[in-house]
Amino acid sequence: GNGPAALLLSYLLHGHLPVYAGGHHDSVLDSKLCDKPDLRCLTPDLYAHFHSSLRYSTQALPINTLLDTLIRPNADTTIDSRTCVDWIFRPDVAVTHAILGNAPAPGGQWTEDPVSASASIGTLSYAEMLSLPGYSFADHHQRVHGEPLPDFLRPSREEVASYFAAYPSAVGISDVIHNNCYVERISRTKDGFFIEPQRLQCKHLVLATGIFSINIPPPAVLRPLAPLHSDSKPLLVVGSGFSAADVIISAPPSQKIIHLYNWAPEERPSPLRGCHPQAYPEYAMVYRQMKQAAAEDERHASTPGVKRKVNPFAANRDWADVYEGLPNAEIVSVHQSDAERDHDVAHVQIRTCKGQIKEFVIGSFAYVVGRRGTLDYLHEDLRGEVLKDLRVNDSSLISGRTLRPKFEENNFEVTQDVFVIGSLAGDSLIRHAYGSCVFVGGKIMSGNTRRCCESNGDERERATPSPSSTSSTERLPRVRGGMAHNDLHIDRRQFVRGET
């Protein structure tokens, strides 16, 4: 993979070593790290107290939360918080490696358009949360626009892709990155691994291909709708999350939208529910339409007497006229005559949750119920090793939870000398990629240099910072699963201003 996690790992393997610089607000953590400042020497005792503090996320892996709070202390409540990590360049401990990714440019999925949504939609994360070490998003913004990065900027997909494309050259790692590179049949050998198309041999294999490369395909009954691309006829959207919202947001303002979505707010709420109306007005507006449609379907209105703030995104289209939400509905049939095929339309019958049959003429279609990753590039035998003892219904599709039992048990090592990082390791936010990358990079560098981590002294003043790996008997603690963006109900802009 050549996405953000792969770029971050490459930066580390080039010899940029993360060292604790001191000054963290958590006195317990500060005390432990002052004795053990090499951040490649991460052990569970460093974050053992996190579960008892409301300060730390319970959604991300503790090791990812640890690196996040060190890189950006109090990032959710403070502007320009001072980092507690120094990156020391030691080219003598670098590890020879190659980054192979099929994306056309560094950045992985950020360079692609998997759901045909507008590239100008703002990201969920603020710009500073997307930064990698050595060349931040703020540095890139200054370089491109000649002015400082504004506070609370949600950059567009185009801007993020531009940043990741520029990153390798800016930090000096472009020599190992190979884009537009399709790998397959990666197999285990006596001494490591063999990558057949490129005829490369390596000692360690790091899977950084993510979990967003493949759109879950529609069922057979809906496949005739895939070729439809008429903007003048209604758009049928199937999906309940951000990708579905992106398609709706990107549609022409006058286009009729028929939206089928799951609605179970108590058991399995849409991730859009967490979006604050001021911080994420476009997503909050789509969720409001979904909620209102569900309320109308259940024959009760919203709570009376509550004055709603005006959503700035509401004026972008006449929602009452162009949006029709159908919660928990199902598609009964799709019919397309030869004449309709020539006019790029099809008839669709939909059964509502109340049993009513509705028929629509559809001109375009988006089936956006989720994305997955794949391990099909591994040889069958090696893929079998990785997936052994896991309950996988379809071994070709991988979610963020698929490999979790294995890397929690074996510290990101899913089988001998095969590691996972980034979203493949369960946490999809870029800010949470640091933990897996630093940990895996430390393990690889430890095996390469055969040194052990020392337990005292100032690491920054040693001639050779000593890498290490967590003992095989020390395992990552299991964490409670949940929505990846459960904190989006907070308007960080207002929170920070209130604090200051």
C-alpha positions as CSV (number, residue, x, y, z in Angstrom):
1,G,0.0,0.0,0.0
2,N,1.1,3.6,-0.6
3,G,-1.4,5.4,1.7
4,P,-0.7,7.6,4.7
5,A,0.2,4.6,7.0
6,A,2.8,3.3,4.5
7,L,4.3,6.8,4.1
8,L,4.6,7.2,7.9
9,L,6.2,3.8,8.3
10,S,8.7,4.6,5.5
11,Y,9.6,7.9,7.2
12,L,10.4,5.8,10.3
13,L,12.4,3.1,8.4
14,H,14.5,5.8,6.7
15,G,15.9,6.4,10.2
16,H,13.6,9.1,11.7
17,L,13.3,7.9,15.3
18,P,10.5,9.2,17.5
19,V,11.7,10.2,21.0
20,Y,9.7,11.5,23.9
21,A,10.6,15.2,24.4
22,G,8.8,15.6,27.8
23,G,6.2,18.0,29.0
24,H,3.0,15.9,28.6
25,H,0.1,16.9,30.9
26,D,-0.4,13.4,32.1
27,S,2.0,13.1,35.0
28,V,1.8,9.3,35.2
29,L,2.6,9.0,31.5
30,D,5.3,11.7,31.6
31,S,7.1,9.9,34.5
32,K,7.1,6.6,32.6
33,L,8.3,8.0,29.3
34,C,11.1,10.1,30.9
35,D,12.6,6.8,32.0
36,K,11.9,5.2,28.6
37,P,11.9,7.9,25.9
38,D,12.5,5.8,22.8
39,L,8.9,5.5,21.5
40,R,9.7,2.4,19.6
41,C,9.9,0.7,22.9
42,L,6.2,0.8,23.6
43,T,4.9,-1.5,26.4
44,P,1.4,-1.9,27.8
45,D,2.3,-0.4,31.2
46,L,2.5,3.0,29.4
47,Y,-1.2,3.1,28.7
48,A,-2.5,0.8,31.4
49,H,-4.2,3.7,33.2
50,F,-6.0,5.1,30.1
51,H,-9.2,3.1,30.7
52,S,-9.8,4.9,34.0
53,S,-9.5,8.4,32.5
54,L,-12.1,10.2,30.5
55,R,-9.3,12.1,28.8
56,Y,-8.5,9.2,26.4
57,S,-10.5,7.6,23.6
58,T,-12.1,4.2,24.3
59,Q,-12.7,3.6,20.6
60,A,-9.1,3.5,19.2
61,L,-6.5,0.9,20.2
62,P,-4.7,2.1,23.3
63,I,-1.4,2.2,21.5
64,N,-2.8,4.4,18.8
65,T,-4.4,6.7,21.5
66,L,-1.0,6.8,23.2
67,L,0.9,8.1,20.1
68,D,-1.9,10.4,19.3
69,T,-1.8,12.1,22.7
70,L,1.9,12.4,22.5
71,I,2.0,13.9,19.0
72,R,-1.0,16.2,19.6
73,P,-1.7,16.7,23.4
74,N,-5.2,17.9,24.0
75,A,-5.7,18.3,20.2
76,D,-9.5,18.2,20.5
77,T,-9.6,21.1,22.9
78,T,-6.5,23.2,22.1
79,I,-5.2,25.1,19.0
80,D,-1.6,24.4,18.0
81,S,-0.8,22.2,21.0
82,R,2.9,21.7,21.5
83,T,4.0,18.2,20.5
84,C,5.8,16.0,23.0
85,V,7.7,14.0,20.3
86,D,11.0,14.8,18.6
87,W,12.0,13.0,15.5
88,I,15.8,12.3,15.5
89,F,17.4,11.4,12.2
90,R,19.7,8.4,12.4
91,P,20.4,7.1,8.8
92,D,22.8,4.5,10.2
93,V,19.9,2.6,11.7
94,A,17.6,2.8,8.6
95,V,16.1,-0.4,7.2
96,T,16.1,-1.1,3.4
97,H,12.5,-1.3,2.2
98,A,10.1,-0.7,-0.6
99,I,6.6,0.8,-0.7
100,L,4.4,-0.8,-3.4
101,G,1.0,0.7,-4.0
102,N,-1.5,0.5,-6.9
103,A,-2.7,4.1,-6.4
104,P,-1.4,6.5,-9.1
105,A,0.3,8.7,-6.5
106,P,1.3,8.6,-2.8
107,G,-1.8,8.8,-0.7
108,G,-3.7,5.6,-1.5
109,Q,-7.4,6.0,-1.4
110,W,-7.1,9.7,-1.1
111,T,-6.0,9.9,-4.8
112,E,-9.0,7.9,-6.0
113,D,-12.8,8.5,-6.2
114,P,-14.5,5.2,-5.2
115,V,-18.0,6.6,-4.9
116,S,-18.0,9.3,-7.6
117,A,-18.5,12.1,-5.0
118,S,-17.4,15.7,-5.3
119,A,-13.7,16.1,-4.5
120,S,-14.5,19.5,-2.9
121,I,-16.3,18.0,0.1
122,G,-14.5,18.7,3.3
123,T,-12.9,15.9,5.2
124,L,-14.2,14.7,8.6
125,S,-10.8,15.5,10.2
126,Y,-9.4,19.0,10.6
127,A,-6.3,19.6,8.6
128,E,-3.9,19.3,11.6
129,M,-5.2,15.8,12.3
130,L,-4.1,14.7,8.8
131,S,-0.4,15.6,9.2
132,L,2.5,13.2,8.9
133,P,5.9,13.9,10.6
134,G,8.6,16.0,8.9
135,Y,6.2,17.9,6.6
136,S,2.9,18.9,8.1
137,F,-0.3,19.9,6.4
138,A,0.4,23.4,7.6
139,D,3.8,23.4,5.9
140,H,2.1,22.3,2.7
141,H,-0.6,24.9,2.9
142,Q,2.0,27.6,3.5
143,R,4.1,26.3,0.5
144,V,1.1,26.1,-1.9
145,H,-0.9,29.2,-0.8
146,G,1.8,31.4,0.7
147,E,-0.2,32.0,3.9
148,P,-0.6,30.2,7.3
149,L,-3.1,27.4,7.6
150,P,-6.4,28.7,9.0
151,D,-7.8,27.3,12.2
152,F,-10.5,24.6,11.9
153,L,-9.9,24.0,8.2
154,R,-11.6,20.9,6.8
155,P,-9.6,20.5,3.6
156,S,-11.1,19.0,0.5
157,R,-10.2,15.6,-0.8
158,E,-8.2,17.3,-3.6
159,E,-6.2,19.3,-1.0
160,V,-5.4,16.2,1.0
161,A,-4.4,14.3,-2.1
162,S,-2.1,17.1,-3.0
163,Y,-0.5,17.0,0.4
164,F,0.2,13.3,0.3
165,A,1.6,13.5,-3.2
166,A,4.1,16.2,-2.1
167,Y,5.0,14.4,1.1
168,P,7.6,11.9,-0.1
169,S,9.8,14.4,-1.8
170,A,9.5,16.9,1.0
171,V,10.8,14.4,3.6
172,G,13.2,12.5,1.3
173,I,11.5,9.1,1.1
174,S,10.5,9.1,-2.6
175,D,13.4,6.8,-3.5
176,V,11.5,3.7,-2.1
177,I,7.9,4.5,-3.3
178,H,6.5,2.7,-6.3
179,N,3.1,3.9,-7.5
180,N,0.8,2.3,-10.1
181,C,2.3,-1.0,-8.9
182,Y,0.1,-4.0,-8.8
183,V,1.3,-6.9,-6.7
184,E,0.0,-10.4,-6.6
185,R,0.9,-13.9,-5.5
186,I,3.0,-12.8,-2.6
187,S,4.3,-16.1,-1.1
188,R,6.4,-17.2,1.8
189,T,9.9,-18.5,1.2
190,K,12.5,-20.2,3.4
191,D,14.1,-16.8,4.2
192,G,11.1,-14.5,4.0
193,F,8.7,-13.5,1.2
194,F,8.7,-13.3,-2.6
195,I,6.7,-10.8,-4.5
196,E,6.2,-12.4,-7.9
197,P,5.4,-9.6,-10.4
198,Q,8.3,-7.3,-9.2
199,R,10.5,-10.3,-8.4
200,L,11.4,-8.9,-5.0
201,Q,12.5,-10.7,-1.9
202,C,12.0,-9.4,1.6
203,K,12.4,-10.4,5.2
204,H,9.3,-8.8,6.6
205,L,6.0,-8.1,5.0
206,V,3.8,-5.1,6.1
207,L,0.2,-5.0,4.9
208,A,-0.9,-1.4,4.6
209,T,-3.6,-1.8,1.9
210,G,-6.5,-0.5,4.1
211,I,-10.1,-1.4,4.2
212,F,-11.6,1.0,1.7
213,S,-10.4,-0.2,-1.6
214,I,-13.5,-2.1,-2.7
215,N,-17.1,-1.0,-2.7
216,I,-19.4,-3.8,-1.5
217,P,-21.1,-4.8,-4.7
218,P,-24.9,-4.6,-5.2
219,P,-27.0,-7.7,-5.3
220,A,-27.8,-9.2,-8.7
221,V,-31.3,-7.6,-8.8
222,L,-29.8,-4.1,-8.8
223,R,-26.9,-4.6,-11.3
224,P,-28.9,-3.4,-14.3
225,L,-29.0,0.0,-12.6
226,A,-25.2,0.4,-12.5
227,P,-24.8,1.8,-16.1
228,L,-27.4,4.6,-15.5
229,H,-25.9,8.1,-15.5
230,S,-28.7,10.5,-16.2
231,D,-28.7,13.7,-14.1
232,S,-32.2,14.7,-15.3
233,K,-33.9,11.7,-13.8
234,P,-34.1,10.7,-10.1
235,L,-31.0,9.3,-8.4
236,L,-31.5,6.2,-6.3
237,V,-29.1,6.0,-3.3
238,V,-28.8,2.9,-1.1
239,G,-26.8,3.4,2.0
240,S,-26.8,4.9,5.5
241,G,-23.4,6.4,6.1
242,F,-20.9,9.0,4.9
243,S,-20.5,7.6,1.4
244,A,-24.2,7.8,0.9
245,A,-24.2,11.3,2.2
246,D,-21.3,12.2,-0.1
247,V,-23.3,11.0,-3.1
248,I,-26.4,13.0,-2.1
249,I,-24.4,16.1,-1.4
250,S,-22.6,15.8,-4.8
251,A,-25.9,15.4,-6.8
252,P,-27.1,18.4,-8.8
253,P,-29.3,20.6,-6.5
254,S,-32.4,20.1,-8.7
255,Q,-32.1,16.3,-9.1
256,K,-34.7,14.2,-7.3
257,I,-33.2,11.8,-4.8
258,I,-34.7,8.5,-3.6
259,H,-32.8,7.4,-0.6
260,L,-33.1,3.8,0.9
261,Y,-31.3,3.4,4.2
262,N,-31.3,1.3,7.3
263,W,-32.9,3.0,10.3
264,A,-32.3,1.6,13.8
265,P,-31.1,4.5,15.8
266,E,-31.1,2.6,19.1
267,E,-29.4,-0.6,17.9
268,R,-27.3,0.5,15.0
269,P,-27.4,4.2,14.4
270,S,-26.0,5.9,11.3
271,P,-22.6,7.4,11.8
272,L,-24.1,10.6,10.5
273,R,-25.9,11.0,13.8
274,G,-22.7,12.2,15.5
275,C,-22.1,15.1,13.1
276,H,-22.5,18.5,14.8
277,P,-24.7,20.9,12.7
278,Q,-22.2,23.8,12.8
279,A,-19.0,21.8,12.4
280,Y,-20.4,19.3,9.8
281,P,-23.5,21.1,8.3
282,E,-23.7,19.0,5.1
283,Y,-23.7,15.6,6.9
284,A,-26.0,16.9,9.7
285,M,-28.5,18.1,7.0
286,V,-28.6,14.7,5.3
287,Y,-29.1,13.0,8.7
288,R,-31.9,15.4,9.5
289,Q,-33.7,14.5,6.3
290,M,-33.3,10.8,7.1
291,K,-34.6,11.3,10.6
292,Q,-37.6,13.4,9.4
293,A,-38.5,10.8,6.8
294,A,-38.4,8.0,9.5
295,A,-40.5,10.1,11.8
296,E,-43.1,10.7,9.1
297,D,-43.1,7.0,8.3
298,E,-43.8,6.2,11.9
299,R,-46.6,8.8,11.9
300,H,-45.2,11.1,14.5
301,A,-43.5,14.4,14.3
302,S,-40.4,15.8,15.9
303,T,-40.6,17.0,19.4
304,P,-42.7,20.2,19.4
305,G,-41.5,23.5,20.9
306,V,-37.8,22.9,20.1
307,K,-36.3,25.8,18.1
308,R,-33.8,24.4,15.7
309,K,-30.7,26.4,14.6
310,V,-30.7,27.1,10.8
311,N,-28.3,24.7,9.1
312,P,-26.2,26.7,6.5
313,F,-26.4,23.8,4.2
314,A,-30.2,23.8,4.1
315,A,-30.4,26.6,1.5
316,N,-28.3,24.6,-1.1
317,R,-31.4,22.8,-2.3
318,D,-35.1,22.5,-1.8
319,W,-35.0,19.4,0.3
320,A,-38.7,19.0,0.8
321,D,-39.1,18.9,-3.0
322,V,-36.1,16.8,-4.1
323,Y,-35.5,14.4,-1.3
324,E,-37.6,11.3,-0.5
325,G,-36.3,9.1,2.3
326,L,-37.4,5.5,2.6
327,P,-36.2,4.0,5.8
328,N,-35.9,0.2,6.0
329,A,-37.4,-0.2,2.6
330,E,-36.4,-2.9,0.1
331,I,-36.2,-3.1,-3.7
332,V,-38.6,-5.6,-5.1
333,S,-37.9,-5.5,-8.8
334,V,-36.0,-3.7,-11.5
335,H,-37.4,-3.5,-15.0
336,Q,-35.8,-2.0,-18.1
337,S,-37.3,-2.2,-21.6
338,D,-35.3,-1.6,-24.7
339,A,-36.7,1.9,-25.1
340,E,-35.9,2.7,-21.4
341,R,-32.3,1.3,-21.9
342,D,-31.9,3.7,-24.8
343,H,-33.0,6.6,-22.6
344,D,-30.8,5.6,-19.7
345,V,-33.6,5.0,-17.3
346,A,-35.2,2.0,-15.5
347,H,-38.4,1.2,-13.5
348,V,-37.8,0.2,-9.9
349,Q,-40.4,-1.1,-7.5
350,I,-39.7,-0.5,-3.8
351,R,-41.6,-1.9,-0.8
352,T,-41.7,0.4,2.2
353,C,-41.4,-0.8,5.8
354,K,-45.2,-0.5,6.0
355,G,-45.6,-2.8,3.0
356,Q,-46.6,-0.2,0.5
357,I,-45.3,-0.7,-3.0
358,K,-43.9,2.4,-4.7
359,E,-42.6,2.6,-8.3
360,F,-40.0,5.1,-9.5
361,V,-38.3,5.9,-12.8
362,I,-34.6,6.0,-12.0
363,G,-31.9,7.7,-14.0
364,S,-28.8,7.1,-11.9
365,F,-27.9,4.8,-9.1
366,A,-25.4,4.6,-6.2
367,Y,-25.1,1.5,-4.0
368,V,-22.9,2.7,-1.1
369,V,-23.4,0.4,1.8
370,G,-19.7,0.2,2.8
371,R,-16.2,-0.5,1.5
372,R,-13.8,-3.2,2.3
373,G,-10.2,-4.2,1.8
374,T,-8.9,-7.3,0.2
375,L,-6.0,-9.8,0.7
376,D,-6.3,-11.3,-2.7
377,Y,-2.8,-10.1,-3.6
378,L,-1.4,-12.8,-1.2
379,H,-0.8,-16.3,-2.4
380,E,-3.5,-18.7,-1.3
381,D,-1.2,-20.4,1.2
382,L,0.0,-17.2,2.8
383,R,-3.6,-15.8,2.8
384,G,-4.6,-18.9,4.6
385,E,-2.0,-18.3,7.3
386,V,-3.2,-14.8,7.9
387,L,-6.9,-15.8,8.1
388,K,-6.4,-19.0,10.0
389,D,-8.7,-19.4,13.0
390,L,-10.7,-16.4,12.0
391,R,-14.4,-16.4,11.3
392,V,-14.4,-15.0,7.8
393,N,-17.5,-15.4,5.6
394,D,-15.8,-14.1,2.5
395,S,-12.0,-14.2,2.6
396,S,-11.8,-11.7,-0.3
397,L,-13.3,-8.9,1.7
398,I,-11.6,-7.5,4.9
399,S,-13.1,-5.0,7.4
400,G,-11.4,-3.2,10.2
401,R,-12.6,-6.0,12.6
402,T,-11.5,-9.0,10.5
403,L,-7.9,-9.2,11.7
404,R,-8.4,-7.7,15.1
405,P,-8.3,-10.9,17.1
406,K,-5.0,-11.8,15.6
407,F,-3.1,-8.5,16.0
408,E,-4.5,-8.0,19.5
409,E,-3.1,-11.4,20.4
410,N,0.3,-10.9,18.6
411,N,0.9,-7.2,18.6
412,F,0.1,-6.3,14.9
413,E,1.8,-9.5,13.7
414,V,-1.0,-11.6,12.0
415,T,1.3,-14.5,11.1
416,Q,5.1,-14.9,11.3
417,D,6.9,-11.8,10.0
418,V,3.6,-10.4,8.5
419,F,2.4,-7.2,10.1
420,V,-0.7,-4.9,9.6
421,I,-0.8,-1.1,10.0
422,G,-3.2,1.7,9.4
423,S,-6.9,1.0,8.9
424,L,-6.2,-2.7,8.3
425,A,-5.3,-2.7,12.0
426,G,-8.7,-1.5,12.9
427,D,-8.5,2.3,13.3
428,S,-9.4,4.3,10.2
429,L,-8.3,7.9,11.2
430,I,-4.9,9.1,10.1
431,R,-4.2,10.4,13.5
432,H,-4.6,6.9,14.9
433,A,-2.1,5.4,12.4
434,Y,0.9,6.5,14.4
435,G,0.6,3.7,17.0
436,S,0.7,0.7,14.7
437,C,3.4,2.3,12.4
438,V,5.7,3.2,15.3
439,F,5.2,-0.2,17.0
440,V,5.7,-2.3,13.8
441,G,8.6,-0.1,12.7
442,G,10.2,-0.6,16.1
443,K,9.9,-4.4,15.8
444,I,11.4,-4.5,12.3
445,M,14.3,-2.2,13.3
446,S,14.8,-4.3,16.4
447,G,15.2,-7.5,14.4
448,N,17.4,-5.7,11.9
449,T,19.8,-4.2,14.4
450,R,19.6,-6.9,17.2
451,R,19.7,-4.3,20.0
452,C,17.5,-4.1,23.1
453,C,15.8,-1.2,24.6
454,E,17.5,0.4,27.6
455,S,15.4,1.5,30.6
456,N,17.1,4.7,31.8
457,G,19.0,7.8,30.6
458,D,18.2,10.4,28.1
459,E,17.6,8.7,24.7
460,R,18.2,11.9,22.8
461,E,21.8,12.1,24.1
462,R,22.8,8.5,23.4
463,A,25.0,7.7,20.4
464,T,22.6,5.1,19.2
465,P,18.9,5.1,20.3
466,S,18.1,1.5,20.9
467,P,15.1,-0.1,19.2
468,S,13.1,-2.8,20.7
469,S,9.9,-4.7,20.5
470,T,7.2,-5.6,23.0
471,S,7.7,-9.0,24.6
472,S,5.6,-11.7,23.0
473,T,4.0,-12.2,26.4
474,E,2.7,-8.6,26.5
475,R,-0.4,-8.3,24.4
476,L,-2.5,-5.4,23.2
477,P,-5.5,-5.1,25.4
478,R,-8.9,-5.6,23.7
479,V,-10.9,-2.5,23.2
480,R,-14.6,-2.0,22.9
481,G,-15.8,-1.6,19.3
482,G,-17.8,1.4,18.2
483,M,-18.2,4.1,15.6
484,A,-14.9,5.5,14.3
485,H,-16.2,9.0,14.5
486,N,-18.2,9.0,17.7
487,D,-16.9,12.4,18.8
488,L,-18.3,14.4,15.7
489,H,-21.2,15.7,17.9
490,I,-18.6,18.1,19.3
491,D,-18.2,21.5,17.5
492,R,-14.5,21.7,18.2
493,R,-14.4,25.4,17.2
494,Q,-16.9,26.4,19.9
495,F,-15.2,24.1,22.5
496,V,-11.8,25.6,21.9
497,R,-13.0,29.2,22.0
498,G,-14.9,28.5,25.2
499,E,-11.7,27.2,26.8
500,T,-9.6,30.1,25.6
